[in-house]
Amino acid sequence: MADATATSRGKNWLAPVLAIGCGALALLCYVLTLSPGIYPGQSAALLAVCTGVEPLVAPVHPLWMPIASWVGGLPFLSLPMRYNLFSALCGALAVALLCRLTIFAVRQTIENEGISERHAQRASLLAGLAAALTMAFSVAFWSASTRLQYQSFDLLLLLAVVCLPALFVRTGHLFWMLLFAFCYGV
């Protein structure tokens, strides 16, 4: 049993590396297929509101809007490229978080099932890879991650909040559950 624990500690680096790799692959693909300008429809309407061309009629996405407006004020690239790159970054981070969370959830689920350490490790890594790549290259998520959209940001926030109970399970610190309850309530 001590050898299995030592082996699992030695291979713990695989999960974060796989998650970072999936996020980096998604970011690369999103950047290579990034919309070069203002995309018609909702993206154009959001750009007009973020830049102040159109008035904000009702408070929509109270966290996304200030961050997107700040991104619009950065001094590099064109305005549409900055906004589209922001969506790509949010999408890539969401892909990495989904990979990591899936690996953790599958590992926790099968840990006490009597499955060998090696098989549990492989199953959790394959599940994380499948989940991340499926989301990253789905048409709807790809579209939201390559132009100014708030959906990739929303999913990133959701996954970040879901990480909090996972941190509680891993560490046992009540702080993570209290922070989860606060964020969920907000």
N, C-alpha and C positions, 0 to 999 in steps of 0.2 A: 504494500500500500504506500509506503514511503517512496518507493521508486516511481510509482504513478504520479504522486504529487510533485516530485522533483522534475519528472518529464513534462508535466503540464505547465510548471513554472518556466521551464526552458523553452516551451513552445508558445507561451503567451504573447510573444512578439508577433506571431503570425496574424492574429486578428486585427490589431491596429494597422499593420502594414497592408493587409488586404483592403481594409476600409479606406485608407489613404490612397491606395492604388486605384480603387474603384472611383473615388472622388476625383482623382487627378485625370483618369481616363475620361470621365464624364465632362470635366472642365475643358479638356483638350478638344473633345468632340463638339461641345457647345460653342467654344470660341471659334473653331474652324467653320462652323455653320451659323455663326451669329448674324442676325439681321443687321445689315450695314447702315440702315437709316430708320426713319419712322415707319413703323408697320401700321397699315390702316386698321381702323376699328378701335377696340378697347385700348390698345397700346398708344395710339395717337391721342385719345381722350385723356388717358392718364398722364401723358407727357404734357399736355396743355394745362392740366390742373397742377402738376408738380412744378412747372415753371412759372405759374401765376398768370398765364395767358387767359385761362378760363377761371372764373371764381369757384371756390370750393363751396358747393351748395349745402352739402350735409357732411358731417364728419365720417369719412369713409377710410377704413384702415388706419386708425390713429397712430399706430406704431410704424407701419410701412411708409406712410406719407412723409413724415419728417426725415426719415433715413434716406428715402429716395430724393427728397429735395436737397439734402446735404450732398448726396452723390452727384446731383446735377451741378453743384457749385465747385466741384473739383476741377483743377486746371489742366487736365490732360485729355486727349482724344476729343472727338466731337460729342456734343450733348447726347444724341441718340446712342452712340457707341458706349458712353459711360453708363447710361441706364440699362442698355442691353447686357453689358458686361456684369452689372450688378445682379441682374436676374440669373445670368450664367453662374456666377459665384454662389448665389443662394442655392441654385439647383445642385451644383456639385457638392456643396456642404451637406445638403439633404441626402444625397446619394451615399456619402460616406457615413453619415449618422445611421441611415437605415441599415447599411451593411453591418455596422458595429452592433446595433441593437438586435438585429436578427441573429447574429452569431451568439450574442449573450443569451437571448431568449431560448434558442434551441439548445444551447449548452446547459442552461439551468434546467430545462425540461427533461433532458435525457441523462442528466448526471446521476440520478439515483435509480436508473433502470437496469443496472447490471451490464451495461454495454462497455466494452473495453475502451480505455482512454484514447487509443488511436482512432477507433471508429467514431467515437463521440467528437473528437477534434475534427475529423474529416467531414462528418455530417454537418456540424455547425458552420464550418468554413464554406462548404458548398451551398448551404442554405443562405448564408449571408451574401455570397457572390451572386446567386440566382436572384435574390430579392433586389439587390442593388442594381444589377444590370437590367432586370425587367423594368424597374421604375425609370432608370436613367434613359433607356431607349424606347420607352413607350411614347407614342406620338403626342399625346396630350402634354406630358411632362416635358418632352423635348421642345415642343412649341412654346410652353410657358418659360422655359429656361433660355431661350434664344432671342427673346424680345422683351420689351418692358411689360411685365405682368407681375401681379402680386402673388400668384399661386405658389411659385417656388419658395417665396419668402414665408408664406403661411405654412407650408409643409415643413420647412426648416424649423419654424417656431414650435410646431406640434411635436416634431421629433426631439427637439431640445428639451421640451417639457417631459416627454416620455422617458428621457434619459435619467431624470431625477429619481423615480422609483428604482431604476436599475442600479443607480449609485447607492441607494439605501440597501438594496439586497447585497451588493458587493461589500459595502463598508459597515453596515449596521448602524450608521449614525442617523439619529432621528431628524437631524437638520434637513436632510435631503427630502424626507417626506413632508416636513412642514413647508419647505420651499415649493414642493410640488403642489401642495394644497393651496398655497397662496397664488401661484401662477395659474393653476387650474381655475381658481375662483375669479381671478382677474380676467 
